[in-house]
């Protein structure tokens, strides 16, 4: 009995640690992305305000939009955390289904166009492409793919600068989705180190059984390439 109780306690501690890690990843990705966008737009507004108020107004509108999106995502995260907390309490009406990465998220590749449009509005030149036959993805894989692109673009703004060109490619291959984000290295910033962003991307890929490659390209620039295996979109593991 004592051994069983210790095993249960260890499982509970491990579950709490995994949940904290998931929360940390979500908070980092949401805050880092939107704050970096707002910083770029604020700087642009300050530069052009005396001579071009209309252009400054566009940047301020983008800041407002990014702030609203950030608040919306944070509210969704809080609701997800509350739902997740409820799911860990004793249940009287039967089991509930939850994915391996915590509560389900509504964030996915259907929002990729908006993310890229926001990035372009912030000054980065972004080219987008898709190869292979698109297919339904499990919500956890969708979330991982979106967050990888989001964090890679954030790193481009921070380290490569606004004068680089970024290529975002989604390749639907036989066994996995390949997410490839690379820049040409023309910007004036520094190369990404081993901060929380890159660690978070590796953890996201691993959480869905995938892997990620990050590093400088031979001819300059930086690449993030994730391989995310397909999973049945209608039957997430419980």
C-alpha positions in Angstrom: 0.0 0.0 0.0 2.8 2.4 0.9 4.6 1.7 -2.4 1.3 2.4 -4.4 0.8 5.6 -2.5 4.3 6.8 -3.2 3.8 5.9 -6.9 0.6 8.0 -7.0 2.4 10.9 -5.3 5.2 10.7 -7.8 2.7 10.7 -10.7 0.9 13.7 -9.2 4.1 15.7 -8.8 5.2 14.8 -12.4 1.8 15.9 -13.7 2.1 19.3 -12.0 5.6 19.7 -13.4 4.4 19.0 -16.9 1.5 21.4 -16.5 3.8 24.1 -15.3 6.1 23.5 -18.3 3.1 23.7 -20.7 2.0 27.0 -19.1 5.5 28.4 -19.3 5.7 27.6 -23.1 2.3 29.2 -23.8 3.1 32.3 -21.8 6.5 32.8 -23.4 5.2 32.3 -27.0 2.2 34.6 -26.6 4.0 37.4 -24.7 7.3 37.3 -26.7 5.5 37.4 -30.0 3.0 40.2 -29.3 5.5 42.4 -27.3 8.1 42.2 -30.1 5.5 43.2 -32.7 4.3 46.1 -30.6 7.9 47.2 -30.0 8.6 47.3 -33.7 5.4 49.1 -34.5 6.0 51.7 -31.7 9.5 52.4 -33.0 8.1 52.9 -36.5 5.4 55.2 -35.3 7.9 57.3 -33.3 10.1 57.7 -36.4 7.4 58.8 -38.8 5.1 60.7 -36.5 6.5 64.2 -37.2 6.4 63.9 -41.0 3.8 61.3 -41.7 1.0 61.1 -39.1 -1.1 58.8 -41.3 1.7 56.2 -41.4 2.2 56.6 -37.6 -1.6 56.0 -37.2 -1.3 52.7 -39.1 1.5 51.5 -36.7 -0.6 52.5 -33.7 -3.5 50.6 -35.1 -1.3 47.5 -35.5 -0.2 47.9 -31.9 -3.8 48.1 -30.8 -4.6 44.9 -32.8 -1.6 43.0 -31.4 -2.5 44.0 -27.9 -6.1 42.9 -28.4 -4.9 39.5 -29.8 -2.5 39.0 -26.9 -5.2 39.7 -24.4 -7.5 37.3 -26.2 -4.9 34.5 -26.2 -4.1 35.0 -22.6 -7.8 34.9 -21.7 -8.1 31.6 -23.6 -5.1 30.3 -21.8 -6.6 31.2 -18.4 -9.8 29.5 -19.3 -7.9 26.4 -20.5 -6.0 26.3 -17.2 -9.2 26.5 -15.2 -10.7 23.7 -17.3 -7.5 21.7 -16.8 -7.7 22.3 -13.0 -11.3 21.1 -12.9 -10.4 17.9 -14.8 -7.9 17.0 -12.1 -10.6 17.1 -9.4 -12.6 14.0 -8.4 -15.3 13.5 -11.1 -18.9 12.4 -10.5 -20.2 12.5 -14.0 -17.8 10.3 -15.9 -14.3 10.9 -17.4 -13.4 13.8 -19.6 -11.0 13.6 -22.5 -7.9 15.7 -22.6 -4.9 15.7 -24.9 -1.4 14.9 -23.8 -0.4 18.6 -23.9 -3.1 19.8 -21.5 -6.3 21.4 -22.4 -7.2 21.8 -26.0 -6.2 25.0 -27.8 -8.1 26.8 -30.6 -4.8 28.1 -32.0 -3.7 26.4 -35.2 -2.6 26.7 -38.8 -5.9 28.3 -39.8 -4.5 31.4 -38.2 -1.2 31.3 -40.0 -2.2 33.8 -42.7 -3.1 36.3 -40.0 0.2 35.7 -38.2 2.1 36.3 -41.5 0.1 39.4 -42.3 0.9 40.8 -38.9 4.5 40.0 -39.3 4.6 41.8 -42.7 2.9 44.8 -41.3 5.7 44.9 -38.7 8.2 45.3 -41.5 9.5 41.8 -42.2 9.4 40.5 -45.8 7.8 37.1 -45.5 7.3 34.5 -48.3 5.0 31.6 -47.8 4.7 28.3 -49.5 3.0 24.9 -49.1 3.9 21.6 -50.8 2.1 18.2 -50.7 -1.5 17.4 -50.1 -2.9 19.1 -47.0 -4.6 16.9 -44.5 -6.4 17.3 -41.1 -4.0 17.4 -38.2 -4.5 16.6 -34.5 -5.0 19.8 -32.4 -1.8 19.3 -30.6 0.2 19.0 -33.8 -1.6 22.1 -35.2 -0.7 24.1 -32.0 2.9 22.9 -32.2 3.3 23.9 -35.9 1.7 27.3 -35.3 3.9 28.1 -32.3 7.1 27.0 -34.0 6.4 29.4 -36.9 5.4 32.2 -34.4 8.5 31.8 -32.3 10.8 31.5 -35.4 9.4 34.8 -36.7 9.8 36.4 -33.3 13.5 35.4 -33.4 13.8 36.8 -36.9 12.6 40.2 -35.7 14.9 40.1 -32.7 18.1 38.7 -34.2 18.0 39.0 -38.0 16.5 42.5 -38.0 13.8 44.0 -40.3 16.0 44.0 -43.5 16.0 40.2 -43.9 13.7 38.0 -46.0 12.0 35.1 -44.3 10.7 32.0 -46.0 7.9 30.0 -44.3 7.3 26.5 -45.8 4.9 23.8 -44.9 5.6 20.5 -46.4 3.0 17.7 -46.1 5.1 14.6 -46.5 4.2 11.0 -46.3 4.7 10.6 -42.5 5.0 14.0 -41.1 4.5 17.7 -41.5 7.7 19.6 -42.0 7.7 23.2 -40.8 10.6 25.2 -42.2 11.3 28.9 -41.4 14.5 30.4 -42.6 15.9 33.9 -43.1 18.6 35.1 -45.5 20.8 36.6 -42.7 20.9 40.1 -44.2 19.6 41.8 -41.1 21.7 43.6 -38.6 20.8 41.6 -35.5 22.6 38.7 -33.8 22.0 35.0 -34.2 19.6 33.3 -31.7 21.3 31.6 -28.8 19.9 28.9 -26.6 17.1 30.9 -25.0 13.7 29.8 -23.8 12.2 30.2 -27.3 14.4 27.6 -28.9 14.1 25.3 -25.8 10.3 25.7 -26.0 10.2 24.8 -29.7 12.2 21.6 -29.0 9.8 20.7 -26.2 6.7 21.3 -28.4 8.1 19.1 -31.1 9.0 16.4 -28.6 5.6 16.6 -27.0 3.9 15.4 -30.2 6.6 12.8 -31.0 8.5 15.0 -33.4 11.9 16.7 -33.6 13.4 20.0 -34.5 16.6 21.3 -36.1 17.8 24.8 -35.5 21.0 26.5 -36.5 22.8 28.8 -39.0 22.7 28.0 -42.7 25.9 27.4 -44.6 25.6 30.5 -46.7 24.3 32.8 -44.0 21.0 33.2 -42.2 19.2 30.9 -39.7 16.8 28.0 -40.1 14.3 26.4 -37.9 13.0 23.1 -39.3 10.5 20.9 -37.4 9.3 17.4 -38.2 5.9 16.8 -36.7 4.5 13.3 -37.2 0.8 13.0 -38.3 -1.7 11.8 -35.7 -5.3 10.8 -36.1 -7.1 14.2 -35.9 -10.2 12.6 -34.6 -8.6 10.4 -31.9 -6.2 12.3 -29.6 -4.6 10.1 -27.0 -6.3 10.4 -23.6 
